[in-house]
Amino acid sequence: MATGSWPTLLDVASRRDPEGKIAVIGEMLSQANEYDDDAVMLEANEMAGHEFVFRTSIPAGAWRQYNMGTPYGKSTTAKARVGIGELVDYSQIDRSLAEDSGDVTRFRMSEDVAFLEGMSQTIAQTEFYGNTVATPAEFMGFAPFYNTVNTATAQNAGNVIDGQGTGSSNASMWLVCHGQRTVFNVFPRGSEAGLMQEDKGDTVPGFDSLGNRYEAYTSWFRIRRGLVPQDWRNVVRIANLDTTNAGLAGPNAPDLYALMAQAAYMPPALGKRASGITKTDAPDDAVPGVRPVWYVNRTLKHWLHVQGMRDRNVLLRIEDAAGMPCDGWNGIPVKVVDQLLNTEARVV
């Protein structure tokens, strides 16, 4: 028995203009999700996941005197693995219905565009909130990695700043330092990155609720992706930012710029304009290749501007990122991801 949804005559009628042509559709559900403009995409070392290695201890050396020996030392490393999720969908239209629309190509396009929007938003949501415990088929996002401020339970809790909000009306600001050795996304070994779309024409049959087949135009969509925080120090979450009158909208709002300044000193190195730290003592540390970006939702972007104007702040100004003007803080672009929520529970 077939399951799913298919366009109907009502959909055809709703998409025609007074001249009987397929109308231009106002995309009222579109969003700004700018993370993918910066994400580093690398080929995974597995077909269904990516294994990575990180150092856990280094030898400190030993002071010696004459006629005294020195013990051998060594470093230690550990391995971790992340999975790759596969997001798939089909757009299918009865062939006769598509032909009766008056313009098969434009009607199919009017439907396929919605799939591109929807899957893009799903990927953006998963990038930050994906949780394989709740949904095993997706990939793990940032929030489950940075989900506590208690350093006694998780070492990377040191990179989660508490904005002091309580309840479930909180938002987070994310500082992500993209790079091939820091934080990156992966696609399966031997495959291709990004969204794949195939026009299968009318070669894939449709099936009604009784299992009877019919001719149908079909488009197939797929994205396969995983997130690798290889060096967790290169992501900072400012959590628990209360967006209500008890928080950012109130008289005692948290100072967003002070919190951003605190966050800027947590990654190993960010550059002269941000933290002033430009290198580490790891000989092959690829600091020049790291690209830091702030990600916020529209509410937090609004309060950044409000606090900037109220305090005559000069730290948030028009910068240039990859040849495009955008708001920046100390040389770090501040970009909008609409999938970031204002309804986060308190991170404890």
One Martini backbone bead per residue (centre of mass of N, CA, C, O) as a GRO file, in nm:
protein
  348
    1MET     BB    1   0.095   0.037   0.023
    2ALA     BB    2   0.068   0.360  -0.023
    3THR     BB    3   0.265   0.643   0.091
    4GLY     BB    4   0.168   0.986   0.116
    5SER     BB    5   0.202   1.273  -0.110
    6TRP     BB    6  -0.003   1.435  -0.367
    7PRO     BB    7  -0.091   1.607  -0.613
    8THR     BB    8  -0.373   1.800  -0.717
    9LEU     BB    9  -0.615   1.984  -0.860
   10LEU     BB   10  -0.594   2.202  -0.643
   11ASP     BB   11  -0.293   2.265  -0.695
   12VAL     BB   12  -0.324   2.353  -0.984
   13ALA     BB   13  -0.529   2.584  -0.934
   14SER     BB   14  -0.344   2.743  -0.718
   15ARG     BB   15  -0.103   2.786  -0.962
   16ARG     BB   16  -0.284   2.967  -1.128
   17ASP     BB   17  -0.337   3.214  -1.328
   18PRO     BB   18  -0.561   3.404  -1.512
   19GLU     BB   19  -0.408   3.273  -1.783
   20GLY     BB   20  -0.325   2.958  -1.696
   21LYS     BB   21  -0.060   2.985  -1.561
   22ILE     BB   22   0.215   2.939  -1.385
   23ALA     BB   23   0.279   3.081  -1.103
   24VAL     BB   24   0.428   3.293  -0.894
   25ILE     BB   25   0.575   3.203  -0.590
   26GLY     BB   26   0.545   3.275  -0.259
   27GLU     BB   27   0.806   3.214  -0.023
   28MET     BB   28   0.687   3.198   0.301
   29LEU     BB   29   0.905   2.951   0.410
   30SER     BB   30   1.157   3.088   0.397
   31GLN     BB   31   1.513   3.099   0.483
   32ALA     BB   32   1.797   3.179   0.690
   33ASN     BB   33   2.088   2.957   0.626
   34GLU     BB   34   2.443   3.026   0.657
   35TYR     BB   35   2.632   2.782   0.718
   36ASP     BB   36   2.703   2.665   0.424
   37ASP     BB   37   2.895   2.905   0.341
   38ASP     BB   38   3.135   2.776   0.553
   39ALA     BB   39   3.149   2.488   0.524
   40VAL     BB   40   3.353   2.210   0.553
   41MET     BB   41   3.407   1.964   0.297
   42LEU     BB   42   3.466   1.614   0.350
   43GLU     BB   43   3.591   1.310   0.307
   44ALA     BB   44   3.532   1.027   0.434
   45ASN     BB   45   3.674   0.716   0.583
   46GLU     BB   46   3.376   0.624   0.539
   47MET     BB   47   3.056   0.532   0.442
   48ALA     BB   48   2.897   0.586   0.750
   49GLY     BB   49   3.159   0.751   0.852
   50HIS     BB   50   3.394   0.906   1.100
   51GLU     BB   51   3.730   0.880   1.192
   52PHE     BB   52   3.908   1.024   1.475
   53VAL     BB   53   4.200   1.194   1.605
   54PHE     BB   54   4.319   1.270   1.943
   55ARG     BB   55   4.486   1.436   2.186
   56THR     BB   56   4.542   1.366   2.553
   57SER     BB   57   4.868   1.370   2.576
   58ILE     BB   58   5.185   1.511   2.694
   59PRO     BB   59   5.509   1.547   2.725
   60ALA     BB   60   5.714   1.735   2.969
   61GLY     BB   61   5.951   1.623   3.080
   62ALA     BB   62   6.286   1.624   3.251
   63TRP     BB   63   6.472   1.696   3.511
   64ARG     BB   64   6.838   1.700   3.534
   65GLN     BB   65   7.135   1.552   3.647
   66TYR     BB   66   7.414   1.443   3.708
   67ASN     BB   67   7.402   1.098   3.690
   68MET     BB   68   7.109   1.108   3.562
   69GLY     BB   69   6.829   0.988   3.450
   70THR     BB   70   6.568   0.947   3.192
   71PRO     BB   71   6.258   0.906   3.128
   72TYR     BB   72   6.033   0.791   2.932
   73GLY     BB   73   5.809   0.923   2.693
   74LYS     BB   74   5.456   1.000   2.605
   75SER     BB   75   5.186   0.999   2.411
   76THR     BB   76   4.827   1.039   2.374
   77THR     BB   77   4.540   0.888   2.221
   78ALA     BB   78   4.220   0.914   2.050
   79LYS     BB   79   3.903   0.786   1.946
   80ALA     BB   80   3.643   0.879   1.712
   81ARG     BB   81   3.288   0.866   1.607
   82VAL     BB   82   3.084   0.952   1.329
   83GLY     BB   83   2.794   0.988   1.167
   84ILE     BB   84   2.590   0.943   0.870
   85GLY     BB   85   2.333   1.103   0.715
   86GLU     BB   86   2.016   1.037   0.532
   87LEU     BB   87   1.844   1.255   0.314
   88VAL     BB   88   1.516   1.182   0.175
   89ASP     BB   89   1.321   1.240  -0.137
   90TYR     BB   90   0.999   1.264  -0.311
   91SER     BB   91   0.870   1.375  -0.626
   92GLN     BB   92   0.520   1.322  -0.725
   93ILE     BB   93   0.337   1.314  -1.047
   94ASP     BB   94   0.085   1.279  -1.223
   95ARG     BB   95   0.094   1.277  -1.555
   96SER     BB   96  -0.188   1.389  -1.623
   97LEU     BB   97  -0.180   1.628  -1.429
   98ALA     BB   98   0.069   1.767  -1.549
   99GLU     BB   99  -0.050   1.803  -1.837
  100ASP     BB  100  -0.315   1.963  -1.733
  101SER     BB  101  -0.155   2.223  -1.633
  102GLY     BB  102   0.010   2.321  -1.923
  103ASP     BB  103   0.308   2.280  -1.755
  104VAL     BB  104   0.518   2.053  -1.669
  105THR     BB  105   0.783   2.194  -1.588
  106ARG     BB  106   0.668   2.422  -1.399
  107PHE     BB  107   0.511   2.240  -1.207
  108ARG     BB  108   0.749   2.071  -1.111
  109MET     BB  109   0.918   2.309  -1.012
  110SER     BB  110   0.712   2.415  -0.799
  111GLU     BB  111   0.763   2.152  -0.628
  112ASP     BB  112   1.077   2.112  -0.602
  113VAL     BB  113   1.154   2.372  -0.450
  114ALA     BB  114   1.030   2.284  -0.177
  115PHE     BB  115   1.236   2.058  -0.125
  116LEU     BB  116   1.486   2.235  -0.108
  117GLU     BB  117   1.395   2.399   0.133
  118GLY     BB  118   1.325   2.173   0.338
  119MET     BB  119   1.604   2.029   0.340
  120SER     BB  120   1.771   2.273   0.424
  121GLN     BB  121   1.630   2.308   0.701
  122THR     BB  122   1.695   2.028   0.812
  123ILE     BB  123   2.001   2.056   0.807
  124ALA     BB  124   2.022   2.305   0.992
  125GLN     BB  125   1.886   2.173   1.234
  126THR     BB  126   2.087   1.931   1.259
  127GLU     BB  127   2.355   2.086   1.298
  128PHE     BB  128   2.249   2.171   1.600
  129TYR     BB  129   2.010   1.927   1.697
  130GLY     BB  130   2.111   1.666   1.637
  131ASN     BB  131   1.996   1.322   1.752
  132THR     BB  132   2.071   0.983   1.765
  133VAL     BB  133   1.897   0.900   2.008
  134ALA     BB  134   1.622   0.999   1.884
  135THR     BB  135   1.757   0.985   1.571
  136PRO     BB  136   1.952   0.753   1.423
  137ALA     BB  137   1.959   0.856   1.108
  138GLU     BB  138   2.099   1.093   1.188
  139PHE     BB  139   2.304   1.352   1.287
  140MET     BB  140   2.520   1.501   1.495
  141GLY     BB  141   2.509   1.788   1.665
  142PHE     BB  142   2.611   2.042   1.863
  143ALA     BB  143   2.430   2.034   2.123
  144PRO     BB  144   2.510   1.741   2.228
  145PHE     BB  145   2.813   1.826   2.270
  146TYR     BB  146   2.696   2.115   2.407
  147ASN     BB  147   2.511   2.023   2.710
  148THR     BB  148   2.707   2.164   2.934
  149VAL     BB  149   2.850   2.343   3.237
  150ASN     BB  150   2.984   2.077   3.356
  151THR     BB  151   3.320   1.992   3.400
  152ALA     BB  152   3.281   1.716   3.561
  153THR     BB  153   3.131   1.567   3.298
  154ALA     BB  154   3.270   1.774   3.077
  155GLN     BB  155   3.526   1.920   2.914
  156ASN     BB  156   3.358   2.100   2.697
  157ALA     BB  157   3.209   2.285   2.909
  158GLY     BB  158   3.421   2.521   2.887
  159ASN     BB  159   3.254   2.605   2.599
  160VAL     BB  160   3.008   2.683   2.797
  161ILE     BB  161   2.809   2.961   2.834
  162ASP     BB  162   2.630   3.124   3.087
  163GLY     BB  163   2.340   3.344   3.050
  164GLN     BB  164   2.121   3.284   3.302
  165GLY     BB  165   1.896   3.138   3.192
  166THR     BB  166   1.566   3.018   3.220
  167GLY     BB  167   1.381   2.777   3.127
  168SER     BB  168   1.222   2.783   2.769
  169SER     BB  169   1.347   3.093   2.648
  170ASN     BB  170   1.609   3.011   2.484
  171ALA     BB  171   1.928   3.102   2.345
  172SER     BB  172   2.202   3.072   2.103
  173MET     BB  173   2.545   3.122   2.059
  174TRP     BB  174   2.781   3.058   1.783
  175LEU     BB  175   3.123   2.957   1.770
  176VAL     BB  176   3.281   2.874   1.457
  177CYS     BB  177   3.585   2.696   1.356
  178HIS     BB  178   3.667   2.647   1.055
  179GLY     BB  179   3.827   2.331   0.945
  180GLN     BB  180   4.030   2.051   0.865
  181ARG     BB  181   4.115   2.035   1.205
  182THR     BB  182   3.841   2.114   1.357
  183VAL     BB  183   3.560   2.192   1.179
  184PHE     BB  184   3.351   1.955   0.996
  185ASN     BB  185   3.221   1.810   0.709
  186VAL     BB  186   3.074   1.502   0.579
  187PHE     BB  187   3.105   1.253   0.327
  188PRO     BB  188   3.100   0.975   0.176
  189ARG     BB  189   3.297   0.752   0.062
  190GLY     BB  190   3.290   0.798  -0.289
  191SER     BB  191   3.128   1.058  -0.300
  192GLU     BB  192   2.915   1.343  -0.278
  193ALA     BB  193   2.853   1.662  -0.220
  194GLY     BB  194   2.549   1.748  -0.128
  195LEU     BB  195   2.289   1.790  -0.342
  196MET     BB  196   2.085   1.544  -0.489
  197GLN     BB  197   1.936   1.540  -0.827
  198GLU     BB  198   1.677   1.344  -0.993
  199ASP     BB  199   1.536   1.294  -1.309
  200LYS     BB  200   1.300   1.023  -1.371
  201GLY     BB  201   1.051   1.100  -1.483
  202ASP     BB  202   0.821   0.825  -1.590
  203THR     BB  203   0.976   0.551  -1.475
  204VAL     BB  204   0.835   0.590  -1.198
  205PRO     BB  205   0.594   0.458  -1.033
  206GLY     BB  206   0.283   0.488  -0.911
  207PHE     BB  207   0.076   0.440  -0.608
  208ASP     BB  208  -0.196   0.349  -0.470
  209SER     BB  209  -0.373   0.240  -0.189
  210LEU     BB  210  -0.398  -0.056  -0.356
  211GLY     BB  211  -0.127  -0.085  -0.551
  212ASN     BB  212  -0.181   0.070  -0.804
  213ARG     BB  213  -0.053   0.170  -1.099
  214TYR     BB  214   0.111   0.475  -1.234
  215GLU     BB  215   0.193   0.743  -1.402
  216ALA     BB  216   0.500   0.930  -1.302
  217TYR     BB  217   0.657   1.202  -1.201
  218THR     BB  218   1.010   1.203  -1.087
  219SER     BB  219   1.190   1.315  -0.795
  220TRP     BB  220   1.521   1.299  -0.651
  221PHE     BB  221   1.651   1.330  -0.310
  222ARG     BB  222   1.992   1.392  -0.161
  223ILE     BB  223   2.156   1.388   0.170
  224ARG     BB  224   2.496   1.346   0.293
  225ARG     BB  225   2.588   1.374   0.650
  226GLY     BB  226   2.840   1.515   0.876
  227LEU     BB  227   2.984   1.591   1.205
  228VAL     BB  228   3.323   1.728   1.298
  229PRO     BB  229   3.469   1.779   1.623
  230GLN     BB  230   3.793   1.739   1.646
  231ASP     BB  231   3.819   2.031   1.798
  232TRP     BB  232   3.633   2.145   2.058
  233ARG     BB  233   3.768   2.436   2.102
  234ASN     BB  234   3.625   2.551   1.812
  235VAL     BB  235   3.366   2.569   2.003
  236VAL     BB  236   3.110   2.809   2.109
  237ARG     BB  237   2.860   2.835   2.368
  238ILE     BB  238   2.594   3.064   2.423
  239ALA     BB  239   2.381   3.006   2.670
  240ASN     BB  240   2.095   3.107   2.821
  241LEU     BB  241   1.926   3.327   2.642
  242ASP     BB  242   1.688   3.528   2.742
  243THR     BB  243   1.407   3.659   2.538
  244THR     BB  244   1.265   3.800   2.758
  245ASN     BB  245   1.185   4.027   3.013
  246ALA     BB  246   1.404   3.862   3.194
  247GLY     BB  247   1.618   3.947   2.975
  248LEU     BB  248   1.685   4.102   2.688
  249ALA     BB  249   1.401   4.274   2.735
  250GLY     BB  250   1.526   4.385   2.987
  251PRO     BB  251   1.703   4.579   3.228
  252ASN     BB  252   1.907   4.301   3.285
  253ALA     BB  253   2.077   4.236   3.048
  254PRO     BB  254   2.291   4.067   2.888
  255ASP     BB  255   2.618   4.104   2.774
  256LEU     BB  256   2.698   4.016   2.460
  257TYR     BB  257   2.989   4.134   2.424
  258ALA     BB  258   3.116   4.005   2.675
  259LEU     BB  259   3.058   3.713   2.588
  260MET     BB  260   3.214   3.723   2.320
  261ALA     BB  261   3.487   3.789   2.445
  262GLN     BB  262   3.505   3.532   2.612
  263ALA     BB  263   3.483   3.332   2.368
  264ALA     BB  264   3.743   3.428   2.201
  265TYR     BB  265   3.946   3.274   2.426
  266MET     BB  266   3.888   2.958   2.370
  267PRO     BB  267   4.021   2.928   2.131
  268PRO     BB  268   4.344   2.884   2.045
  269ALA     BB  269   4.291   3.061   1.768
  270LEU     BB  270   4.189   3.385   1.580
  271GLY     BB  271   4.355   3.642   1.580
  272LYS     BB  272   4.419   3.978   1.606
  273ARG     BB  273   4.113   4.094   1.612
  274ALA     BB  274   4.010   3.906   1.834
  275SER     BB  275   4.241   3.767   2.047
  276GLY     BB  276   4.561   3.781   1.935
  277ILE     BB  277   4.585   3.475   1.869
  278THR     BB  278   4.802   3.313   1.610
  279LYS     BB  279   4.934   3.068   1.783
  280THR     BB  280   5.086   2.755   1.846
  281ASP     BB  281   5.291   2.468   1.960
  282ALA     BB  282   5.194   2.328   1.707
  283PRO     BB  283   5.364   2.276   1.419
  284ASP     BB  284   5.080   2.174   1.244
  285ASP     BB  285   4.901   2.406   1.300
  286ALA     BB  286   4.609   2.540   1.116
  287VAL     BB  287   4.541   2.846   1.181
  288PRO     BB  288   4.514   3.004   0.902
  289GLY     BB  289   4.259   2.795   0.819
  290VAL     BB  290   4.075   2.938   1.013
  291ARG     BB  291   3.705   3.006   1.027
  292PRO     BB  292   3.530   3.234   1.195
  293VAL     BB  293   3.178   3.213   1.319
  294TRP     BB  294   2.876   3.359   1.382
  295TYR     BB  295   2.563   3.220   1.522
  296VAL     BB  296   2.227   3.344   1.477
  297ASN     BB  297   1.936   3.472   1.533
  298ARG     BB  298   1.718   3.731   1.494
  299THR     BB  299   1.693   3.806   1.789
  300LEU     BB  300   1.998   3.836   1.853
  301LYS     BB  301   2.060   4.037   1.631
  302HIS     BB  302   1.880   4.256   1.743
  303TRP     BB  303   2.025   4.282   2.027
  304LEU     BB  304   2.294   4.364   1.915
  305HIS     BB  305   2.194   4.630   1.795
  306VAL     BB  306   2.071   4.754   2.046
  307GLN     BB  307   2.330   4.751   2.221
  308GLY     BB  308   2.497   4.914   2.021
  309MET     BB  309   2.320   5.174   2.024
  310ARG     BB  310   2.290   5.223   2.330
  311ASP     BB  311   2.630   5.208   2.364
  312ARG     BB  312   2.784   5.297   2.118
  313ASN     BB  313   2.882   5.063   1.947
  314VAL     BB  314   3.186   4.949   1.748
  315LEU     BB  315   3.192   4.623   1.708
  316LEU     BB  316   2.940   4.639   1.521
  317ARG     BB  317   3.007   4.591   1.176
  318ILE     BB  318   3.092   4.629   0.859
  319GLU     BB  319   3.205   4.365   0.674
  320ASP     BB  320   3.423   4.121   0.504
  321ALA     BB  321   3.303   3.809   0.354
  322ALA     BB  322   3.405   3.674   0.081
  323GLY     BB  323   3.316   3.962  -0.063
  324MET     BB  324   3.089   4.009   0.162
  325PRO     BB  325   2.871   4.189   0.327
  326CYS     BB  326   2.878   4.203   0.694
  327ASP     BB  327   2.840   4.142   1.003
  328GLY     BB  328   3.086   4.225   1.266
  329TRP     BB  329   3.319   4.090   1.520
  330ASN     BB  330   3.636   4.141   1.525
  331GLY     BB  331   3.631   3.996   1.222
  332ILE     BB  332   3.363   3.834   1.281
  333PRO     BB  333   3.110   3.696   1.152
  334VAL     BB  334   2.747   3.759   1.158
  335LYS     BB  335   2.504   3.504   1.134
  336VAL     BB  336   2.204   3.357   1.007
  337VAL     BB  337   1.988   3.109   1.179
  338ASP     BB  338   1.656   3.015   1.178
  339GLN     BB  339   1.686   2.728   1.334
  340LEU     BB  340   1.734   2.883   1.575
  341LEU     BB  341   1.617   2.895   1.893
  342ASN     BB  342   1.379   3.032   2.159
  343THR     BB  343   1.320   2.718   2.308
  344GLU     BB  344   1.539   2.649   2.500
  345ALA     BB  345   1.660   2.476   2.731
  346ARG     BB  346   1.833   2.457   3.001
  347VAL     BB  347   2.173   2.463   3.056
  348VAL     BB  348   2.344   2.250   3.321
   0.00000   0.00000   0.00000
